[in-house]
Amino acid sequence: MENQYKGKVLVVDDDPYVLESISILLKESGYSTHTCSSGKDGLSVVEQSAITPSVFASRPAVDGAAPESAPESAMFNAILTDIKMPGMSGVELLDHVHKRFPDVPVILMTAYAELEMAIDAIKRGAFDFIIKPYRYDQLFYSIEKAVRYEKLLRMEKDYKRNLEETVKQRTRELSDALVMVKNLSNDVIKRLTVTAEYRDTDTGYHIQRIGLYSEKLSEALGLDAEFIDDITFASPLHDIGKIGIPDSILLKPAPLTTEEFAIMKTHTTIGANMLSGSTFPKLKMAESIALNHHERWDGSGYPNGISGMDIPLEARIVIICDQYDALRGKRPYKNSLKHDEVMQIITQGDGRTVPAHFDPEVLKAFLKLDGSFDTIFNLHQD
């Protein structure tokens, strides 16, 4: 019965008898060997096997498994070398091997039991030290221990590498899934909002412009990326409550009466109620915007007449965006206005709209943007 394959060992010694005897013994015990008669040749073999593993055959199958291709960094499971050889000594070979392949155990052999030499070899990374003439059991024990050590290190590295790759793969899959869910959520909300807008005289491009205005204005205010992302998503939901307003009022081709306007104003509370109760940060902001986007800095807004810093920042941003787009748009009871005309109304007032309606800091940022709003309006038309 053939011995089970145990590993591959490089044997280096300038004594041909030693090379032959050790090679025979190791092969009979299940090891594959490669022999070299000098340290220089041994180093060359190690480097060549790492650079071109195909120079050597694949490692034999273990326990009936498929043959194992030799990894570039671990062609040999262990190296057994004499210390004293002409040219490159075993200790020098040890140094060269460990600079490039620190995980390959190197066992040193010597005919002289010199304590200082042994200590120096161990300090330089020798895995074990064998005295010639060696005992077979000592040789086999040292080789077996070294091969097992190298395989365990390789298994550990393979496990870590596979684990890292698995984590990366799962992270990519999770990231892709989150992006898909986010896109789906955004698409569903957008379609819901467009449904509300189609009941009005505007279409979906109005809500798209509100999102772009809000994003641009938030950037000009120097707000953080998370806030900008949230308001870009949430601001188009500002008029979602119009779903609950009767068509006779919502689509009336003339100014509203006092009673009708009172009903129209309820779209703020209707929208907030529709969006309430969510733990999703974007929908929380959307609820706040739906409720407060008609609140004015001077307290003359609705539905609660709050003023100043009591108005959430997101609503203070959206009100000026919504006002700009409303003045630019055409309604049955009003013509569309040009960009310069709208800027004059917002900054100087026209009786219905006055600068005091807006947060001074938000208004200042809005003025700095100027042409950006005009560009957005012109690019995103129905």
N, C-alpha and C positions, 0 to 999 in steps of 0.2 A: 504494500500500500504506500502511495506516494505521500511524502510529508506535505502538510499544508503550507502554502506560501506565507512567509512571515515578513518579508521586506527585502529591500535592496541595500547592500553594504559595499562601500568602496574600501578596498584594502590597499595600503601604500607601504612598501618596504623594499629596501635595496637588496634583500636576501631572497633569491628566487625560491629557495626551499621553504622559507616562511610563507611566502605568497601562495605557493602551491598547497602546502599543508592546511593553512587557514581556509583557503578557498574551498578545498575538498570538504573539510569539516563543516563549514557553514552551509554548503550546498546540501550535504546529507541531512542537515537539521532544518531545511526548508527555506534557506535564504538564497537570494540571487546575489551574485558578487561581480564586481569589476575590479581588476587588479592593475596597479601601476608600480613601477620600480623606482620612482623618484617623486619628491614633493612637487616639483615643477609640472611633471606629467599629471599628477593627481589633481592639481589646481586647474590645469587645462581641461581635464575631463569634466570636472564639476562645472566649470564655466560654460563649456560647450553643451553640456546636458541641459543647463538652464536656458541657454539661448535658443537651442534647437533640440527640443525634447524628442523629435522624431529620429534623432541619431540612434537612440536606443528603442527597443521594442516597448510596447505598453506593458505595464506591470501585469503579471498573471492574475487571473480571476481569483477572488478569495471566497471560499465557501460556495462555489458554484455561481457567484455573481458575475455580471459582465466584466470584462477586462477593464482595469482602471488606467486611464491615460495619465502619464506622469506630469504632475503640475510643474510649471517652469521653476518655481522656487524650492521644490523639494524632490528632486530626482532621486536622491539617495536618502534613505531613512537614517543612516549613520555612516560615519567614516572612522576607520581603524588605521592608525598610522604609527610608524616607528618615529621616535624622537630624533635620533641621530642618523641623518642621511646626507650624502654629498650634495652640494648645491643648496637646495631649500630644505631646511629641517622640518620636522613634524610640528614644532612650535610655530614656525613661520607659516606653514600651511594652515594651521589652526587660526592664526591671526587673519590671513587672507580670506578664508572661508567665512569666518564670523563677521567680517566687515560687510559681506554681501548677503550671507545666509545665516543669520544669528540663531535660527531655530534648529539647524542641523547639528546634532551632537557629535563631537569629535573625541574619540578615545585614543590616548597616547600609550605606546609601548616602549619600554627601554630595558636594556640588559643590566642597567646599573640602578641600584636602589638608593639614589641620591635624594635625600629629603628636600634640599633646597630646590632642586630641579622639579620635583613633584609639586612643591608649594607654588613655584612660579607658574607651572603649567595650569594648575587649578585656578590661580588668580587671573590668568589670561583666558579663562573660559573653558578649559578642558572638562569634558563630561565625566571622564573616569581615567584611571591610571593603572596600567597592567605591567607587572614585572616579568621579564623573560628569564628563564624559560617559564612560560605561563602554564597554569593548570587548565584543563579543558573546561571544567565546571565554572571556573572563574571567568574564562573567556566568554562562554555562552551566557552566563548570568549578566555580564557587563553589556554584551551586544543586545540581548533581549531587553534589558532595562532601557538602553539608549533608543532602540527602535520604538518601543512602546511610548517613550517620552516624546519622540518626534511626531508619532501618529496622533497622540493626544493633543499636542500643540496645533497640528494641522486641523484636527477635527474641531477644536475650539475656534480657530480662525474661520473655518468654513461655516460653522454654526453662526458665528457673529455676522459674517458677511451675508449669509442667507437670511438671517433675522433682519439685518438692516435693509436688505433688498425687499423683504416681505413688508416691512414697515413702510418703506417708501412707496411700494406698490399700493398698499392699503390706503396710505395717505392720499395718493393720487386719485384712487377710486372714490374715497370719501369727498375729496375736494371737488371732483367732477360731479358727484351726486349733489353736493351742496349748491354748486353753481346751477345745476339743472333745476333743483327745487326753487332756488331764488328766481331764476328766469321764468319758471312756471308761475310762481306766485306773482311776480311783477306783471306777467302777461295777463293773468286772470284779473288782477286789480285794474289794470289798464283798460281791459275790455269792459269791466263793470263801470268804470268811470266814463268811458266813451258812450255807454248806454245812457247814462244820465245826461251827457252833453247833447246827444242827438235829440233829446226832448226839448232842448233849448234851441235858439237860433244859431248857435255856434256848433261846430263839429269837433272831432277829436284833436284837431290841430291846436285848438285853444289850450287844452290841457297839456299838450306837449310843450307848447311855448312857456306855460307857467312853470313847468319843471326846469326848463333851460334857463329862464330868467332867474329863478330861485337859486339854481346852482351857481350861476355867474355872480349874483349879488353876494351869496355866502362866501365865495372865494375872495371877492373884493373886501369883505369884512374880516378876512383872515381867520375864518372859523376852521375847526379841525376837519380832517377828511371824513370821519364818521358822521359828523353833523351834516356835511355837504351831501354825502351819500344818502342819508336819511331824508333830508328835505327834498332832494331831487326826486326821490320815490314818492314822498308823502304829499307834496304840494299839489300835484294834479288831482288829488282827491278833495280839494277844498270845497267844491260844489256838489259833492255826491248826494247831499241832502235834497237836491232839486228833484230827485226821483219822487219825493213825497209831495211836491207842489202841483196843484191842479193845472191842467193844460190851459184852461181859460185865463189863468193868471200868468203862467210861465211863458205862454206863446202870444200874449196880448200884444197887438201891433200898435201900441200907444202907451204913454206913461200910465203908471198904476195909480189907482186911487189910494187914499190913506189906508182904507180897510184892506185893500189888496196888497199893499206894500207890507202891512203888518203880517199878513200870511206869508208873503215872500220871505220875510226875515226869518221865518221859522226853519228855513233850509239849513241854517247853522246848527240848531239844536237837533234837527232830524239827522243830519250828517254825523254829528258827534255821537248820537245814540246808536247809529248803525255801526260805527267803528269802535264803540266802547267795549271794554272787557278783554281786549287782546293783551297778551304778554309780549307780543312782537314789537320791538322798539320803533320800527318804521310806522306801524299802524297806531301806536300810541301817539307819535308825532302827528300823524294824519288826523287823529281825533281832535288834537289840540288845534290844528290849523282849521279844520272844518268848523269848530266852535267859535274861534276867535279871529278869523281873517277879516272880519268887518269891524273889529274893535279899533278905535282911533286913539292916537297918542294923547289928544286933548280930552278924551272921555266922552266924545259925542257919538261913538259908534254903538253897535249892538252885537249880541243880544243882552249883555250884562252891563254895558257902559263903563267898563274898567278902563284905566288910563295908564300912561307911562310904562314903567318897568313891570307893572303888574300884568301887562300883556306879554305872553310868551314870545321869545325872540323869533321863533319860526313864523308866528302870525304877523309880527312886525315887518318881516321880510316879504311875506306873501301878499300883504295888503297893497304894497306899492307895485308889485308885479302885476297883480290882478287889476289894479286901477289903470296902469299903463296900457294893458292889453284891451281893457274894456273901452278906453277912450280911442284907441287905434281902430277898433273893430266897428263894423257897420251894424246898426240895429234898425228895426222897422221905424222907430221913432227918432233916429239920429243918424247922421252921416259919419263916415270914418274920418278921422283926423290924421294929419301928417305928424311925423315924429317931432318936429320942432314945435308944433302947436301943443302937443301933449306935454312936452318938457316945460313949456311956458305955464301951462295950467297947473302942473304938479309943483312947480317951484314958486309961482306967483299967485295962483288961485284963480278961480272963475266964479266964485260964489258958492257952487256946490262942492268943489274940491279946493282945499287950502293946504298950504305946507304944514300947518299945525296938526294935520291928521296923521303925520308920519313921524316916526322916531328920527330925531335930527341926525344921529350917526348913520342910520340906514339910508336916509335921504342923501347925506354927503357921499356915501359910497355909490349910490345910484347915479349921482351927477358925474362922478368920475368915470363911470362906465359909458355913459352917454350913447355913443354910436353902437355899442354892443347890443343893446336892446332892439334898435332899429334893424340891425342885421338879422337877429333871431326872428323878428316879426316877418321880415321879407322872405327869408329862406323857408319858413314853415307856414305855408299858406294852404288853405283848403283847395 
